[in-house]
Amino acid sequence: MQDGMKMGSAKSGYQGRDRSGMQGNGEYGEGRSEEYRGRGREQYGYHEIKEHAGRDFPFNIYPCSIPADFRQVPVHWHEDMEIIAVKKGRGVVTVDMEPYEAGAGEAVVVFPGQLHGISQCGSEAMEYENIIFLPSMLMSAESDLCTYDFLRPMTEGGIGKPLHITGGLPDYGAFMECIGILDQLCGKKNYAYQMGVKGTLFWFLGLIAGIWGPGAAGQPRKSRERMKRLLEYMEEHYGEKITVEDGAKLCFYSNSHFMKYFKQYMGVPFIQYLNEFRLEKAAGMLLSTPDPVTAVAQRCGFDNISYFNRLFRRKYGKTPGEYRKNGEIYL
């Protein structure tokens, strides 16, 4: 997590339309919608529950750019399956502690429930597409062989690792062709394009199943589930006192092992991460409520106002009062 991380600036500036046809403000492809801009803010809650498209057709494509749109996408998870297809530059997609450096013409497939985030690769910019869909849109009755033998094991936490699609992967050309077809279908939106999307997704997932082979599905990783439990606890109790010991108990680790585990998973020590999260919450409250700075600090778990002010200034480069006055949106 980086200081001064802007997840959704008021100046972010896109105009045009995204693949769903919603208004946006464009620089990348067909642009990026206001709906997606809001998504960056919501996903800091770790478990992202935003619907990316209509319930009758839960599929969408979002063009994004780092750092033009935001510095990074913080670690989160959702029930959707996600294909992060890099169009230009390079970036790092971290999934369940493992970093995958992806360049133009590559993609990373994230399965439902996997903890993941996206960041720059050094100072290099990254333009990419998020292809997001609910696997349930492809499933039939339990008696259906494709659903029972492939789709459910693949999309319900059974796959142990994401798939990094590179030029050396078998069927690389077919994977890229699928992504190109999805782009084309959603760009034109001809009559019954939804059927083409479904057919292409079946093809894409069939390619993945062919790579993994039988027996690839297993139980969800315990470490991932422990981290989810901890992040959910932080989301619900960030205004209360939370210690290293509390985190260790939630993850069933000793204090020393927990501190190593957390830093390995999230990249920063537990207390630093907790403070960063609380500061993000405080920044949002400063812009959305008239509450005094002291009240905001206390609501976000900071009992010492001078300590809060010092951390806030270090992160945002200004005092909480100055930040509120300027009205900048750092999320």
N, C-alpha and C positions, 0 to 999 in steps of 0.2 A: 504494500500500500504506500503511495507516495504522498508527500506533503502537498497541500494545495490542489488536490485532485479535483478537477472540474468534471462532474458527471453529466451536467446538463446546463450549459451556460445560456443565459438569456440572449447572448449575442451569437448563438451557434449558427445561425444563418443558412437554412436550406429552403429552396422553393421549387415546386414541381409536384410530382406524384410518386408515391412508392408503388410497389407492384400490386398493392391492394386497391389502388385508385384513389387513395386519400390524399388530401392536400398536404404538401410539404414545402421545400424551398431550394433547390437543386444544384448540385455540383457533381454528384456521383450518379451516373446512369440516369434513372428517372427520378432521383431525389429520395427524400426520406421524410416520413410523415410525423405530424405532431404526436400521434399515438406512440411512435417508437421513441420520440424524444422523452416522453413520460416514462417509458419503460426503464431507461437508465436510472431514474430516480427510485422507482419501485423496487428494483432488483437489489438495492443495498440491504433489503430485508432478508437476504440470503435465500429464502424459499420463495421463488418467484411464482406468483399465482395469476399473473396477467393473462388474459385470453388474447392470443396473437391474431386471431381471426374469428369468424363466426362459428357458432357451435355446429352448424350444419356442414361446415367445411373448414376444419381447424388446420389451416395451412397458410403460410405467408412467407414472403421474402423481404428482408430489410437490408438495404445497402448502408454501410457504415464506414467511417474513417477514423483512425486513431493517429495523431491526437487532434485532428480537426474537429471532431464531434465531442470527444471526451478523452481524457488521458488513458484510462483503462476501464475495463469492465470488471468490477470486483467479484470475488468468488461468490457463487450462488448455485442454485440448482432448481430444476423444474421438472414437470412431468412430460414435457415435450421432448422429442428427439431433435437434435440440432446439427446442421451441417454448416461449418464455418469455412467458406470457400474464399481463399485469398485471391484478389484480382490484381493487386499492385503492391509492391514493397514486401516487407517481411514483418512478422509479429510472432508472439509467443502465446500459445494456447496451453494453459495449465489445467490438467484434468487429474483429480485425485492425487495431487502432489507431483505428478509427472509433467515436466515442461515439454512441449512439442513446438519446435521452431518451424514455422511454415512460411513459405514464400509464394510468389505469384505462380498460379497453376497448380497449387496444392490445396488440400482441404483436410480438416479434422472433423471426424464424426463423433459427437457426444451423445451418449445414450441417456435415456430418462433416469433421473435421480443422481447422476454423477456431478460431483462438485467441480465447477470449472470457472475460469476467468480468462480474460484476454488482455494483453499488454503489448507495448512496443518492443521491438527488438533493438536495443540501444537507442539511437536517435532517429532510426529509420521509420518513416511513416508507413502506414498499412491501410489499404482499402480492401474491404471484404464484404461478402454477403452472408447474412444469416438466413439459412433456409430452415424454417421451424415448423414442425407439425406434430400432432398427436398421433401416435401409432395406432390408436383405437380406430382411426378413420379407415384403416386397411383391414380390420379384423372382422371375421364372420362368426358364426356359431362355434361353440367349443368343439363340435365334431369336425370342423373344417381342418384338414391336415395342415395347411399353410399356417393357420392361426396357432394350432396346438403345438406343432413340431418346430416352427421357426419364429413366428412373430412374437409370441408370448415369451419364450425363453430369451429372445434377443432384446426385447424392449422393457422387460420388467425387472431390471436390476441384475440380470443373469450374466451379462458380458462383463468380464473383469477389467477390461481396458478399452480405451477409445480406439478408433482406427485413424491412423495418419495416412492419408492418400498422397503418395509421391510418385514420381516417374518410374521408380523401380518396382512398384507394386503390380502384381498380376492384374490384368484387366484395367490398368490405369486409364487407358483411352476410353473404355466403356463408362467408367465412373465420371470422367470429365464430360462425356457426351450426355449422360443423364443430367448433370448440372446445367449444361447448356440448353437442353430441351426444356427443363423446368423454367429457366430464364425466359426462353422464347414463348412458352405457353402463357406464363403470367404477364409477359409484356404485351402480348396481343389480346389475350382474353377472348378468343373466339368462342362461339357457341359450343358448349359441352367441353370446354378446356379442362374442366375438373376431372373428367374421365382420363384425359391424357396425363394429368398430374398424378392421379392414382396409379395408372399403369407404369409410369416412369419411376415412382417411388417403389413399387413392387420390384421392378428391375434392379434398382439401386440396392435394396435390401437383400435381394437374391444374390447379388454379387458379393455382398458382405458375408452372407451365410456360406457361400462357396469358399471364401477365404478361411473362415474360422473352422469350417468342417464340423462333423458331429462331435458332441461332447464338450464344445467350447463354453456352453452355458454352465454357470455355477452359482453359488450363493453370493449375495451382495457382500462386498468387503466390510468387515467389521469396523475397520478404521474409518471408513467413510461414514458409516452410520453413527459412530461415536462423535465424529466432528459435526455432523448435522444436529445431533442432540445438543451439543454444546452451543452451536451458533443459534439455534432456536431459543435456548435458555438466555443467551445474551440479548437477543431481540426482545424477549418478554420481561427481562429483569435488569436492563442496563441502568435504570435509575436507582437500583439498590446496590448494596455493597457486594462485590464479587471478587473473590480472591483466587490465587493459584490453586489453593486447596479445594475450593469449590469446583473449579474446572477439572482437577484431577479426579475427584469423586465421580463427576458426571461421566468421565471417560474410563473409569475403573483402572486408573494408573496411579503409581506413586507420584509425588510432587515432582521429583527430578525427571522421571521418565515422561511425565506429561509435558514439562517445559520443552524437552527435546522433541517430542512428538509434535507439539503445536508449532514450533518454529520450523520444523521440517515441512509441515503441511502448508502453513500460511506464509512462511518466509520472514516473519518477524516474531519477536517474543510476545507472549500472551498479553502482558500488561500494556505493552505498546499498542497492540491491536485493539484491545478493549478501549483504551483512551482515544484512539483514532475513530473508532465506531461511535463513541459517545460525543466526540467533537462534531462528527457529521450530523448526528441527531440534534445537537445544540444549534448548529448552523441553520438547520431547517426551521427550528422553533423561533430563532431570532427573526427570521423573515416572515414567518406565518402567524406569530402571536405578538401581542403588545406586552407580554410579561417582562418584568425587570430582568436584567442580566443575572442577578444573583439567583432568582427563582429558576431561570432556565438552567443554570449551572447545577443547582440542586436536583432538579428533575432529571438531569442526565447523569447523576451519580457523582458529581463533584462537590464535596463538602467544603473544600478550601477554595475560596473565590480567587485568591492570588495565584494559586496553582493552575486553576482553570484559565485565567487570563493569560498566563505565561504560555501554556500549551496552545491555546487558541491563536495567540499572536505568532508563535513559531510555525504553526501549520498554515495560517492564512495571510500572514504578513501584516496584520492590523488587529486592533482591539475588537472585542465583540461589539462595542458601541459603534465603532467606525464601520465595521462590516454591515451592521444593520442599517446604518445611515446610507451607505452606498448602494444597498439593495442588490448585491451580486448574488448569483445563485451558484453556490459550490455544493454539488451533490454527488 
